Amino acid sequence: MFRCYFCDCITPPKTTRSSVVVEFREKRYESRRRESPRRGARNRDETPADKGGSGSEIIKEVDACPACAVKHGNR
């Protein structure tokens, strides 16, 4: 049982909880050189560089009932 963030009702037991992203932000990751050497089957002398990039980060994620998750964009 849980309380839905959108409709504020308490759901019955064994109801599937859906997570809905309410806020997110764009994030840019700078390139950097890998600090520790890779560990694995192959031993490499040089360490590969992290190219960086861009993406989105979740700021706020809330619990919603299945009906409200469909209305408000279940991700």
PDB file as gemmi writes it, atoms N, CA and C in Angstrom:
CRYST1    1.000    1.000    1.000  90.00  90.00  90.00 P 1                      
ATOM      1  N   MET A   1       0.837  -1.178   0.000  1.00  0.00           N  
ATOM      2  CA  MET A   1       0.000   0.000   0.000  1.00  0.00           C  
ATOM      3  C   MET A   1       0.881   1.241   0.000  1.00  0.00           C  
ATOM      4  N   PHE A   2       0.480   2.222  -0.730  1.00  0.00           N  
ATOM      5  CA  PHE A   2       1.182   3.494  -0.779  1.00  0.00           C  
ATOM      6  C   PHE A   2       0.198   4.580  -1.184  1.00  0.00           C  
ATOM      7  N   ARG A   3       0.584   5.814  -0.955  1.00  0.00           N  
ATOM      8  CA  ARG A   3      -0.251   6.957  -1.315  1.00  0.00           C  
ATOM      9  C   ARG A   3       0.251   7.524  -2.638  1.00  0.00           C  
ATOM     10  N   CYS A   4      -0.660   7.681  -3.580  1.00  0.00           N  
ATOM     11  CA  CYS A   4      -0.322   8.228  -4.894  1.00  0.00           C  
ATOM     12  C   CYS A   4      -0.026   9.722  -4.759  1.00  0.00           C  
ATOM     13  N   TYR A   5       1.011  10.168  -5.418  1.00  0.00           N  
ATOM     14  CA  TYR A   5       1.422  11.569  -5.358  1.00  0.00           C  
ATOM     15  C   TYR A   5       0.404  12.480  -6.044  1.00  0.00           C  
ATOM     16  N   PHE A   6      -0.210  12.035  -7.134  1.00  0.00           N  
ATOM     17  CA  PHE A   6      -1.098  12.869  -7.928  1.00  0.00           C  
ATOM     18  C   PHE A   6      -2.533  12.897  -7.414  1.00  0.00           C  
ATOM     19  N   CYS A   7      -3.135  11.729  -7.176  1.00  0.00           N  
ATOM     20  CA  CYS A   7      -4.538  11.698  -6.757  1.00  0.00           C  
ATOM     21  C   CYS A   7      -4.694  11.606  -5.239  1.00  0.00           C  
ATOM     22  N   ASP A   8      -3.606  11.424  -4.517  1.00  0.00           N  
ATOM     23  CA  ASP A   8      -3.566  11.422  -3.057  1.00  0.00           C  
ATOM     24  C   ASP A   8      -4.457  10.336  -2.436  1.00  0.00           C  
ATOM     25  N   CYS A   9      -4.650   9.242  -3.157  1.00  0.00           N  
ATOM     26  CA  CYS A   9      -5.441   8.145  -2.588  1.00  0.00           C  
ATOM     27  C   CYS A   9      -4.501   7.002  -2.196  1.00  0.00           C  
ATOM     28  N   ILE A  10      -4.913   6.211  -1.219  1.00  0.00           N  
ATOM     29  CA  ILE A  10      -4.136   5.061  -0.782  1.00  0.00           C  
ATOM     30  C   ILE A  10      -4.553   3.881  -1.644  1.00  0.00           C  
ATOM     31  N   THR A  11      -3.588   3.224  -2.238  1.00  0.00           N  
ATOM     32  CA  THR A  11      -3.871   2.121  -3.147  1.00  0.00           C  
ATOM     33  C   THR A  11      -4.084   0.830  -2.367  1.00  0.00           C  
ATOM     34  N   PRO A  12      -4.798  -0.132  -2.934  1.00  0.00           N  
ATOM     35  CA  PRO A  12      -4.992  -1.420  -2.265  1.00  0.00           C  
ATOM     36  C   PRO A  12      -3.677  -2.206  -2.196  1.00  0.00           C  
ATOM     37  N   PRO A  13      -3.610  -3.200  -1.322  1.00  0.00           N  
ATOM     38  CA  PRO A  13      -2.392  -4.021  -1.232  1.00  0.00           C  
ATOM     39  C   PRO A  13      -2.071  -4.708  -2.560  1.00  0.00           C  
ATOM     40  N   LYS A  14      -0.794  -4.950  -2.793  1.00  0.00           N  
ATOM     41  CA  LYS A  14      -0.261  -5.622  -3.986  1.00  0.00           C  
ATOM     42  C   LYS A  14      -0.517  -4.862  -5.284  1.00  0.00           C  
ATOM     43  N   THR A  15      -0.698  -3.553  -5.196  1.00  0.00           N  
ATOM     44  CA  THR A  15      -0.829  -2.718  -6.389  1.00  0.00           C  
ATOM     45  C   THR A  15       0.566  -2.330  -6.854  1.00  0.00           C  
ATOM     46  N   THR A  16       0.797  -2.408  -8.138  1.00  0.00           N  
ATOM     47  CA  THR A  16       2.105  -2.060  -8.688  1.00  0.00           C  
ATOM     48  C   THR A  16       2.363  -0.571  -8.551  1.00  0.00           C  
ATOM     49  N   ARG A  17       3.537  -0.248  -8.037  1.00  0.00           N  
ATOM     50  CA  ARG A  17       3.936   1.141  -7.862  1.00  0.00           C  
ATOM     51  C   ARG A  17       4.708   1.581  -9.099  1.00  0.00           C  
ATOM     52  N   SER A  18       4.347   2.717  -9.659  1.00  0.00           N  
ATOM     53  CA  SER A  18       5.043   3.256 -10.821  1.00  0.00           C  
ATOM     54  C   SER A  18       5.777   4.520 -10.418  1.00  0.00           C  
ATOM     55  N   SER A  19       6.982   4.674 -10.940  1.00  0.00           N  
ATOM     56  CA  SER A  19       7.763   5.883 -10.684  1.00  0.00           C  
ATOM     57  C   SER A  19       7.588   6.837 -11.853  1.00  0.00           C  
ATOM     58  N   VAL A  20       7.253   8.082 -11.552  1.00  0.00           N  
ATOM     59  CA  VAL A  20       7.056   9.101 -12.580  1.00  0.00           C  
ATOM     60  C   VAL A  20       8.053  10.227 -12.329  1.00  0.00           C  
ATOM     61  N   VAL A  21       8.783  10.602 -13.363  1.00  0.00           N  
ATOM     62  CA  VAL A  21       9.754  11.690 -13.253  1.00  0.00           C  
ATOM     63  C   VAL A  21       9.007  13.013 -13.335  1.00  0.00           C  
ATOM     64  N   VAL A  22       9.156  13.833 -12.294  1.00  0.00           N  
ATOM     65  CA  VAL A  22       8.475  15.118 -12.240  1.00  0.00           C  
ATOM     66  C   VAL A  22       9.406  16.237 -12.692  1.00  0.00           C  
ATOM     67  N   GLU A  23      10.675  16.174 -12.292  1.00  0.00           N  
ATOM     68  CA  GLU A  23      11.647  17.201 -12.671  1.00  0.00           C  
ATOM     69  C   GLU A  23      12.935  16.545 -13.129  1.00  0.00           C  
ATOM     70  N   PHE A  24      13.549  17.106 -14.162  1.00  0.00           N  
ATOM     71  CA  PHE A  24      14.872  16.676 -14.588  1.00  0.00           C  
ATOM     72  C   PHE A  24      15.627  17.873 -15.135  1.00  0.00           C  
ATOM     73  N   ARG A  25      16.937  17.714 -15.273  1.00  0.00           N  
ATOM     74  CA  ARG A  25      17.776  18.800 -15.794  1.00  0.00           C  
ATOM     75  C   ARG A  25      18.777  18.228 -16.781  1.00  0.00           C  
ATOM     76  N   GLU A  26      19.211  19.081 -17.670  1.00  0.00           N  
ATOM     77  CA  GLU A  26      20.237  18.698 -18.637  1.00  0.00           C  
ATOM     78  C   GLU A  26      21.600  18.816 -17.968  1.00  0.00           C  
ATOM     79  N   LYS A  27      22.471  17.855 -18.227  1.00  0.00           N  
ATOM     80  CA  LYS A  27      23.784  17.836 -17.602  1.00  0.00           C  
ATOM     81  C   LYS A  27      24.835  17.584 -18.654  1.00  0.00           C  
ATOM     82  N   ARG A  28      25.943  18.294 -18.564  1.00  0.00           N  
ATOM     83  CA  ARG A  28      27.072  18.112 -19.474  1.00  0.00           C  
ATOM     84  C   ARG A  28      28.247  17.580 -18.681  1.00  0.00           C  
ATOM     85  N   TYR A  29      28.814  16.484 -19.130  1.00  0.00           N  
ATOM     86  CA  TYR A  29      29.954  15.862 -18.472  1.00  0.00           C  
ATOM     87  C   TYR A  29      31.216  16.184 -19.262  1.00  0.00           C  
ATOM     88  N   GLU A  30      32.193  16.719 -18.587  1.00  0.00           N  
ATOM     89  CA  GLU A  30      33.457  17.080 -19.227  1.00  0.00           C  
ATOM     90  C   GLU A  30      34.298  15.837 -19.491  1.00  0.00           C  
ATOM     91  N   SER A  31      35.187  15.919 -20.477  1.00  0.00           N  
ATOM     92  CA  SER A  31      36.074  14.798 -20.741  1.00  0.00           C  
ATOM     93  C   SER A  31      37.153  14.759 -19.666  1.00  0.00           C  
ATOM     94  N   ARG A  32      37.627  13.552 -19.374  1.00  0.00           N  
ATOM     95  CA  ARG A  32      38.663  13.395 -18.354  1.00  0.00           C  
ATOM     96  C   ARG A  32      39.468  12.145 -18.656  1.00  0.00           C  
ATOM     97  N   ARG A  33      40.625  12.112 -18.105  1.00  0.00           N  
ATOM     98  CA  ARG A  33      41.497  10.965 -18.279  1.00  0.00           C  
ATOM     99  C   ARG A  33      41.206   9.973 -17.163  1.00  0.00           C  
ATOM    100  N   ARG A  34      41.156   8.694 -17.506  1.00  0.00           N  
ATOM    101  CA  ARG A  34      40.875   7.660 -16.514  1.00  0.00           C  
ATOM    102  C   ARG A  34      42.036   7.581 -15.524  1.00  0.00           C  
ATOM    103  N   GLU A  35      41.728   7.576 -14.228  1.00  0.00           N  
ATOM    104  CA  GLU A  35      42.765   7.621 -13.210  1.00  0.00           C  
ATOM    105  C   GLU A  35      43.342   6.245 -12.893  1.00  0.00           C  
ATOM    106  N   SER A  36      42.521   5.228 -12.883  1.00  0.00           N  
ATOM    107  CA  SER A  36      43.018   3.897 -12.542  1.00  0.00           C  
ATOM    108  C   SER A  36      43.081   3.025 -13.794  1.00  0.00           C  
ATOM    109  N   PRO A  37      44.054   2.129 -13.877  1.00  0.00           N  
ATOM    110  CA  PRO A  37      44.143   1.268 -15.059  1.00  0.00           C  
ATOM    111  C   PRO A  37      42.999   0.266 -15.088  1.00  0.00           C  
ATOM    112  N   ARG A  38      42.669  -0.177 -16.284  1.00  0.00           N  
ATOM    113  CA  ARG A  38      41.607  -1.170 -16.443  1.00  0.00           C  
ATOM    114  C   ARG A  38      42.062  -2.511 -15.892  1.00  0.00           C  
ATOM    115  N   ARG A  39      41.132  -3.217 -15.317  1.00  0.00           N  
ATOM    116  CA  ARG A  39      41.409  -4.569 -14.851  1.00  0.00           C  
ATOM    117  C   ARG A  39      40.522  -5.507 -15.660  1.00  0.00           C  
ATOM    118  N   GLY A  40      41.108  -6.569 -16.150  1.00  0.00           N  
ATOM    119  CA  GLY A  40      40.325  -7.489 -16.947  1.00  0.00           C  
ATOM    120  C   GLY A  40      41.202  -8.557 -17.557  1.00  0.00           C  
ATOM    121  N   ALA A  41      40.657  -9.230 -18.547  1.00  0.00           N  
ATOM    122  CA  ALA A  41      41.375 -10.324 -19.182  1.00  0.00           C  
ATOM    123  C   ALA A  41      42.598  -9.820 -19.938  1.00  0.00           C  
ATOM    124  N   ARG A  42      42.471  -8.653 -20.573  1.00  0.00           N  
ATOM    125  CA  ARG A  42      43.593  -8.089 -21.326  1.00  0.00           C  
ATOM    126  C   ARG A  42      44.281  -7.012 -20.500  1.00  0.00           C  
ATOM    127  N   ASN A  43      45.577  -7.027 -20.492  1.00  0.00           N  
ATOM    128  CA  ASN A  43      46.340  -6.022 -19.766  1.00  0.00           C  
ATOM    129  C   ASN A  43      46.789  -4.958 -20.767  1.00  0.00           C  
ATOM    130  N   ARG A  44      46.377  -3.736 -20.562  1.00  0.00           N  
ATOM    131  CA  ARG A  44      46.735  -2.636 -21.457  1.00  0.00           C  
ATOM    132  C   ARG A  44      47.636  -1.659 -20.719  1.00  0.00           C  
ATOM    133  N   ASP A  45      48.600  -1.133 -21.433  1.00  0.00           N  
ATOM    134  CA  ASP A  45      49.532  -0.183 -20.817  1.00  0.00           C  
ATOM    135  C   ASP A  45      48.924   1.209 -20.709  1.00  0.00           C  
ATOM    136  N   GLU A  46      48.301   1.676 -21.783  1.00  0.00           N  
ATOM    137  CA  GLU A  46      47.728   3.014 -21.753  1.00  0.00           C  
ATOM    138  C   GLU A  46      46.328   2.967 -21.151  1.00  0.00           C  
ATOM    139  N   THR A  47      45.944   4.040 -20.496  1.00  0.00           N  
ATOM    140  CA  THR A  47      44.601   4.121 -19.921  1.00  0.00           C  
ATOM    141  C   THR A  47      43.727   4.934 -20.870  1.00  0.00           C  
ATOM    142  N   PRO A  48      42.547   4.453 -21.209  1.00  0.00           N  
ATOM    143  CA  PRO A  48      41.679   5.166 -22.143  1.00  0.00           C  
ATOM    144  C   PRO A  48      41.087   6.420 -21.500  1.00  0.00           C  
ATOM    145  N   ALA A  49      40.802   7.397 -22.311  1.00  0.00           N  
ATOM    146  CA  ALA A  49      40.218   8.644 -21.826  1.00  0.00           C  
ATOM    147  C   ALA A  49      38.692   8.538 -21.836  1.00  0.00           C  
ATOM    148  N   ASP A  50      38.057   9.189 -20.870  1.00  0.00           N  
ATOM    149  CA  ASP A  50      36.603   9.269 -20.815  1.00  0.00           C  
ATOM    150  C   ASP A  50      36.199  10.450 -21.695  1.00  0.00           C  
ATOM    151  N   LYS A  51      35.403  10.214 -22.720  1.00  0.00           N  
ATOM    152  CA  LYS A  51      35.066  11.256 -23.685  1.00  0.00           C  
ATOM    153  C   LYS A  51      34.082  12.288 -23.153  1.00  0.00           C  
ATOM    154  N   GLY A  52      33.391  11.960 -22.064  1.00  0.00           N  
ATOM    155  CA  GLY A  52      32.397  12.899 -21.546  1.00  0.00           C  
ATOM    156  C   GLY A  52      31.136  12.821 -22.377  1.00  0.00           C  
ATOM    157  N   GLY A  53      30.331  13.865 -22.335  1.00  0.00           N  
ATOM    158  CA  GLY A  53      29.110  13.884 -23.119  1.00  0.00           C  
ATOM    159  C   GLY A  53      28.025  14.672 -22.423  1.00  0.00           C  
ATOM    160  N   SER A  54      26.795  14.452 -22.827  1.00  0.00           N  
ATOM    161  CA  SER A  54      25.677  15.155 -22.226  1.00  0.00           C  
ATOM    162  C   SER A  54      24.532  14.191 -22.018  1.00  0.00           C  
ATOM    163  N   GLY A  55      23.627  14.567 -21.129  1.00  0.00           N  
ATOM    164  CA  GLY A  55      22.476  13.726 -20.831  1.00  0.00           C  
ATOM    165  C   GLY A  55      21.544  14.461 -19.896  1.00  0.00           C  
ATOM    166  N   SER A  56      20.620  13.720 -19.327  1.00  0.00           N  
ATOM    167  CA  SER A  56      19.683  14.324 -18.390  1.00  0.00           C  
ATOM    168  C   SER A  56      19.750  13.590 -17.062  1.00  0.00           C  
ATOM    169  N   GLU A  57      19.594  14.337 -15.971  1.00  0.00           N  
ATOM    170  CA  GLU A  57      19.594  13.791 -14.625  1.00  0.00           C  
ATOM    171  C   GLU A  57      18.223  13.997 -14.008  1.00  0.00           C  
ATOM    172  N   ILE A  58      17.784  13.014 -13.244  1.00  0.00           N  
ATOM    173  CA  ILE A  58      16.495  13.104 -12.557  1.00  0.00           C  
ATOM    174  C   ILE A  58      16.677  13.925 -11.290  1.00  0.00           C  
ATOM    175  N   ILE A  59      15.840  14.945 -11.110  1.00  0.00           N  
ATOM    176  CA  ILE A  59      15.855  15.742  -9.893  1.00  0.00           C  
ATOM    177  C   ILE A  59      14.826  15.205  -8.912  1.00  0.00           C  
ATOM    178  N   LYS A  60      13.604  14.950  -9.396  1.00  0.00           N  
ATOM    179  CA  LYS A  60      12.540  14.480  -8.517  1.00  0.00           C  
ATOM    180  C   LYS A  60      11.747  13.380  -9.209  1.00  0.00           C  
ATOM    181  N   GLU A  61      11.562  12.264  -8.493  1.00  0.00           N  
ATOM    182  CA  GLU A  61      10.807  11.128  -8.996  1.00  0.00           C  
ATOM    183  C   GLU A  61       9.796  10.746  -7.917  1.00  0.00           C  
ATOM    184  N   VAL A  62       8.548  10.552  -8.289  1.00  0.00           N  
ATOM    185  CA  VAL A  62       7.486  10.286  -7.313  1.00  0.00           C  
ATOM    186  C   VAL A  62       6.795   8.961  -7.624  1.00  0.00           C  
ATOM    187  N   ASP A  63       6.097   8.419  -6.613  1.00  0.00           N  
ATOM    188  CA  ASP A  63       5.339   7.187  -6.766  1.00  0.00           C  
ATOM    189  C   ASP A  63       3.913   7.516  -7.182  1.00  0.00           C  
ATOM    190  N   ALA A  64       3.390   6.731  -8.117  1.00  0.00           N  
ATOM    191  CA  ALA A  64       2.039   6.968  -8.611  1.00  0.00           C  
ATOM    192  C   ALA A  64       1.317   5.651  -8.826  1.00  0.00           C  
ATOM    193  N   CYS A  65      -0.005   5.696  -8.737  1.00  0.00           N  
ATOM    194  CA  CYS A  65      -0.824   4.519  -9.040  1.00  0.00           C  
ATOM    195  C   CYS A  65      -0.797   4.305 -10.555  1.00  0.00           C  
ATOM    196  N   PRO A  66      -1.172   3.115 -11.025  1.00  0.00           N  
ATOM    197  CA  PRO A  66      -1.110   2.844 -12.467  1.00  0.00           C  
ATOM    198  C   PRO A  66      -1.933   3.808 -13.328  1.00  0.00           C  
ATOM    199  N   ALA A  67      -3.090   4.234 -12.860  1.00  0.00           N  
ATOM    200  CA  ALA A  67      -3.931   5.150 -13.647  1.00  0.00           C  
ATOM    201  C   ALA A  67      -3.277   6.522 -13.789  1.00  0.00           C  
ATOM    202  N   CYS A  68      -2.737   7.046 -12.700  1.00  0.00           N  
ATOM    203  CA  CYS A  68      -2.084   8.361 -12.752  1.00  0.00           C  
ATOM    204  C   CYS A  68      -0.759   8.298 -13.496  1.00  0.00           C  
ATOM    205  N   ALA A  69      -0.075   7.161 -13.446  1.00  0.00           N  
ATOM    206  CA  ALA A  69       1.191   7.008 -14.169  1.00  0.00           C  
ATOM    207  C   ALA A  69       0.967   7.112 -15.664  1.00  0.00           C  
ATOM    208  N   VAL A  70      -0.126   6.574 -16.158  1.00  0.00           N  
ATOM    209  CA  VAL A  70      -0.435   6.661 -17.590  1.00  0.00           C  
ATOM    210  C   VAL A  70      -0.763   8.100 -17.970  1.00  0.00           C  
ATOM    211  N   LYS A  71      -1.517   8.796 -17.123  1.00  0.00           N  
ATOM    212  CA  LYS A  71      -1.892  10.195 -17.406  1.00  0.00           C  
ATOM    213  C   LYS A  71      -0.699  11.134 -17.401  1.00  0.00           C  
ATOM    214  N   HIS A  72       0.203  10.953 -16.447  1.00  0.00           N  
ATOM    215  CA  HIS A  72       1.298  11.895 -16.241  1.00  0.00           C  
ATOM    216  C   HIS A  72       2.617  11.457 -16.849  1.00  0.00           C  
ATOM    217  N   GLY A  73       2.601  10.460 -17.694  1.00  0.00           N  
ATOM    218  CA  GLY A  73       3.808  10.091 -18.436  1.00  0.00           C  
ATOM    219  C   GLY A  73       4.747   9.196 -17.681  1.00  0.00           C  
ATOM    220  N   ASN A  74       4.418   7.928 -17.580  1.00  0.00           N  
ATOM    221  CA  ASN A  74       5.278   6.953 -16.925  1.00  0.00           C  
ATOM    222  C   ASN A  74       6.543   6.775 -17.766  1.00  0.00           C  
ATOM    223  N   ARG A  75       7.704   6.902 -17.127  1.00  0.00           N  
ATOM    224  CA  ARG A  75       8.978   6.751 -17.838  1.00  0.00           C  
ATOM    225  C   ARG A  75       9.720   5.577 -17.298  1.00  0.00           C  
TER     226      ARG A  75                                                      
END                                                                             
